[in-house]
Amino acid sequence: MNLRQATREDAPAIAAIHRLAAFMPPAHAGQEGQRFVREQLMNENQVWVAEAAGEVAGYIAFNDDWVRHLFVHPHHQGQGIGQALLDRVIADGRERQLWTFHKNSRARKFYENR
């Protein structure tokens, strides 16, 4: 696994992962989803990706105060990618907030265990 800062060329992969892994259907789909990633998510946050076997397998978007997104492609879940991305963010020691849907028990368990 390789962690690196996302580039605009990663927008299609990030949008696809978000669409596949989000608990609720994303508000932005297709070209609109890619545009959201490039023009809003990447402009307002630091975005890092995890690569596995040369493909983007997950991503995290965060700023000084919040973890905005943390999604791992369903085929790569349970392999430590989410933990590696979260570790990358908290390595600076800064306290950040995050939220997830109460009904999203898998995400709640992931965060509560950390």
C-alpha positions in Angstrom: 0.0 0.0 0.0 1.2 3.5 -0.9 -0.2 6.7 0.6 0.2 10.0 -1.3 -1.5 13.3 -1.7 -4.3 13.2 -4.3 -4.0 15.0 -7.6 -6.8 16.2 -9.8 -6.2 13.2 -12.0 -7.5 11.1 -9.1 -10.9 12.7 -9.1 -12.6 9.9 -11.2 -11.3 7.2 -8.8 -12.2 9.2 -5.7 -15.7 10.0 -7.0 -16.2 6.3 -7.9 -15.1 5.1 -4.4 -17.4 7.6 -2.8 -20.3 6.4 -4.8 -19.5 2.7 -4.0 -18.7 3.1 -0.4 -20.9 5.8 1.0 -23.6 4.8 3.5 -26.1 7.2 1.8 -26.2 7.8 -1.9 -23.9 10.7 -2.7 -25.4 14.0 -3.7 -23.0 14.2 -6.7 -22.8 11.4 -9.3 -21.0 10.9 -12.7 -19.3 14.0 -14.1 -20.9 16.1 -11.4 -19.2 13.9 -8.7 -15.8 14.3 -10.4 -16.3 18.0 -10.6 -17.3 18.1 -6.9 -14.1 16.3 -6.0 -11.8 18.5 -8.2 -13.5 21.9 -7.5 -14.8 21.6 -4.0 -13.4 18.7 -2.0 -9.8 19.2 -3.2 -10.0 23.0 -2.9 -11.3 23.0 0.7 -9.4 20.1 2.1 -6.2 18.1 2.0 -7.0 14.9 0.2 -4.8 11.8 0.4 -5.3 8.5 -1.4 -4.2 4.9 -0.6 -3.0 2.9 -3.6 -3.1 -0.9 -3.6 -1.9 -2.9 -6.6 -1.4 0.4 -8.5 -5.0 1.6 -8.1 -6.6 4.1 -5.8 -8.3 2.0 -3.1 -9.4 4.6 -0.6 -9.1 8.3 0.3 -9.4 10.7 3.1 -10.3 14.4 3.0 -9.5 16.6 6.0 -8.8 20.2 7.1 -7.4 21.7 10.3 -10.6 20.9 12.2 -12.5 18.1 10.6 -12.1 14.7 8.9 -14.6 15.3 6.1 -14.4 12.0 4.2 -12.9 8.6 4.7 -13.9 6.0 2.2 -12.4 2.7 1.1 -13.4 0.8 -2.0 -15.6 -2.1 -0.9 -13.2 -4.6 -2.4 -10.4 -3.3 -0.2 -12.2 -2.9 3.1 -10.8 -4.8 6.1 -7.2 -4.6 4.8 -6.0 -1.7 7.0 -6.4 1.0 4.4 -8.8 3.1 6.4 -6.5 2.8 9.5 -3.5 3.9 7.4 -5.4 6.9 6.0 -6.6 7.9 9.4 -3.1 7.5 10.9 -1.8 9.8 8.2 -4.2 12.5 9.3 -3.7 12.2 13.1 0.1 12.0 12.8 0.4 15.7 13.3 -1.3 15.5 16.8 -4.0 18.0 15.9 -7.4 17.2 17.3 -10.1 16.9 14.6 -13.7 16.1 14.7 -15.7 13.7 12.5 -19.2 12.4 12.2 -21.0 9.5 10.7 -24.6 8.4 10.5 -25.8 6.7 13.7 -27.2 3.8 11.6 -23.8 3.3 9.9 -22.8 0.7 12.4 -19.7 -0.4 10.5 -18.2 3.1 10.4 -19.2 3.8 14.0 -17.4 0.7 15.1 -14.3 1.6 13.1 -14.1 5.1 14.7 -15.1 3.9 18.2 -12.3 1.3 18.2 -9.8 4.1 17.5 
